[in-house]
Structure formats: C-alpha cells, structure tokens
Amino acid sequence: MPLDKPYKDVPGTTIFDAEQSRKGYWLNQFAMSLMKAENRERFKKDERAYLDEWSMTEDQKQAVLARDMNRMIALGGNIYFLAKIGATDGKSFQQMAGSMTGMTEEEYRNMMIAGGRDPKWGREL
C-alpha cells in the first residue's frame, strides 16, 4: 500500500523521498563518482561510454547527456549529487539552479537574495 504523501502538491517541486531515492540510485551513484578527478576525465573524454558503465535507465542517461537537470530530478536525481555534473562542466550551483527555473544566474541570485519565491507561488491554498 503506497504511503500518503501530502507534500506531493508543491507545484514545480519533486520531493526527494525514499521512492525517488530508489528510482535514482544509479544516477546518483554516477554523479557521486565525479568527485574523483580520474572519473571526471573519463566522463569528459567519452560521456556515453562512461554512462554505459552504470545501471541507469536510458532515460536517465539521455537526461545527463542533455544536461536536463529537471528531468534528472524527476528520474530520481538528488540535486546535491547532481551538482557534481555541473561542477564537472565548470558551472556554479547558481548557474545550474537558474537553468532549472528558466532564469539567468543573475536573475536566480537576485531572487534568492530577495528572499526566494513566495511560499504561495503556484499553489491553491
């Protein structure tokens, strides 16, 4: 019997829970492998070959190749693990987060400095 998940109604948000963790296990393990310089070099040399060493779904691999962070999160990725992909590409966390929200890095930074999005954003309360 599935658990009640009252948090599922947060618009535009995928909550990283046990279900997401199971779904994204190998995607997150791949991302964490990029903490080692030798793995980053292997990945940069032939991304597809390196991804094929991991038991990820084809959908997950395509999301990584496209650098579609929102898709990776939907497929079980944890943003803190996925940040390793951005770092491998030379991107800051702000650049990655901005790309996920359709904002530039500067727009995202300014929004966060101003206190972030209104908690009522996109919700019917």
C-alpha positions, 0 to 999 in steps of 0.5 A: 500500500503506497504511503500518503504523501501530502507534500506531493502538491508543491507545484514545480517541486519533486520531493526527494523521498525514499521512492525517488531515492530508489528510482535514482540510485544509479544516477546518483551513484554516477554523479557521486563518482565525479568527485574523483578527478580520474572519473571526471576525465573519463566522463569528459573524454567519452560521456556515453561510454562512461554512462554505459558503465552504470545501471541507469535507465536510458532515460536517465542517461539521455537526461545527463547527456542533455544536461536536463537537470529537471528531468534528472530530478524527476528520474530520481536525481538528488540535486546535491549529487547532481551538482557534481555534473555541473561542477564537472562542466565548470558551472556554479550551483547558481548557474545550474539552479537558474537553468532549472527555473528558466532564469539567468544566474543573475536573475536566480541570485537576485531572487534568492537574495530577495528572499526566494519565491513566495511560499504561495507561488503556484499553489491553491491554498 
